[in-house]
Every structure is written in C-alpha cells, then in structure tokens.
C-alpha cells in the first residue's frame, strides 16, 4: 500500500511541477498576440525581437498558420520601423524585406500574395523609406503581374509622399509613374 501511495504522491508532485513550469512560459500563440499588440503600440523593434524569439520555439515551428502570422508581424515591424539612419542601413533593410516577401510568397503562395506586398510597401513608405517602398511595389508587380492593380493605392500614396523627396520623385519618373 505504501508504494502505491508514494507513486500517486510522486505523480502529483511531478504534475504540479510541470503545471508550474508551463504557467511561467508563454506559448507561441500568446507571443503572436503580444507581437501584434506591440506593433499597434508602435514598438516595432520589440515586436520584431519577440517574433524572432518565438519563431525559434518548437510550437511555432509545428504550426504553419502561426508561423505565417509571426512572419507577417515580423515583416510588418521591420517595414514600419523608422527609416534607417543611412543608405547602407536602408539598403540592408530593403533587401531583407524584399527577400522575406519572396520567401513567404513561395512558402505560402495563397496567403502571401500581392496584398501582402502592397501592405509592406505602404508600411515602408509610411516609415519614410520611399525608395524601399517603390522597390517593394516593383517586386510585387513583377511576382504578381496579373494583380498589378492591387498596387495602385500604394503608388498614389508614394507619389504624394515623394513631393519633397528628389530621389523618390526621380525613381517614380524613371518607372513611368510620374
């Protein structure tokens, strides 16, 4: 009888310890919600860091829809953060954004289409990176030529925002938008 009681008592202790450990750790889904909240609060660097950490978690890796959601939040945070301080940083960010968009479009072809490219292009423009926004539009139009009209609103936004930006105005002219 004593061994059965010890076994039950030991099992309860293990169960309590496991529950205590689990309560102290956020799930990947919880972190996705937190990342979305951070983006809404304008805390883009913190949102990106949380997404990077969460994408490395096993429960995120096993859940494709959750992985896509985290990737989109990460990309939105990257594109929405203030314009980089110099041309090298701007080029690095633009390359990361364009590369990530392409990777997501290949991995999730039905979920990461022209609307995602357009949204991220607009985020880049609103953050002050008009040249990056133009490049994101062009990458989206090249990847989704039949959906070029999805980018019209973003192009109009960029044209208005580029009025005081000579480099962006020149690029828009070269591409035939002005």
Residue, then its C-alpha position, 0 to 999 in steps of 0.5 A: x500500500x505504501x508504494x502505491x501511495x508514494x507513486x500517486x504522491x510522486x505523480x502529483x508532485x511531478x504534475x504540479x511541477x510541470x503545471x508550474x513550469x508551463x504557467x511561467x512560459x508563454x506559448x507561441x500563440x500568446x507571443x503572436x498576440x503580444x507581437x501584434x499588440x506591440x506593433x499597434x503600440x508602435x514598438x516595432x523593434x520589440x515586436x520584431x525581437x519577440x517574433x524572432x524569439x518565438x519563431x525559434x520555439x518548437x510550437x511555432x515551428x509545428x504550426x504553419x498558420x502561426x508561423x505565417x502570422x509571426x512572419x507577417x508581424x515580423x515583416x510588418x515591424x521591420x517595414x514600419x520601423x523608422x527609416x534607417x539612419x543611412x543608405x547602407x542601413x536602408x539598403x540592408x533593410x530593403x533587401x531583407x524585406x524584399x527577400x522575406x516577401x519572396x520567401x513567404x510568397x513561395x512558402x505560402x503562395x495563397x496567403x502571401x500574395x500581392x496584398x501582402x506586398x502592397x501592405x509592406x510597401x505602404x508600411x515602408x513608405x509610411x516609415x519614410x523609406x520611399x525608395x524601399x517602398x517603390x522597390x517593394x511595389x516593383x517586386x510585387x508587380x513583377x511576382x504578381x503581374x496579373x494583380x498589378x492593380x492591387x498596387x495602385x493605392x500604394x503608388x498614389x500614396x508614394x507619389x504624394x509622399x515623394x513631393x519633397x523627396x528628389x530621389x523618390x520623385x526621380x525613381x517614380x519618373x524613371x518607372x513611368x509613374x510620374 
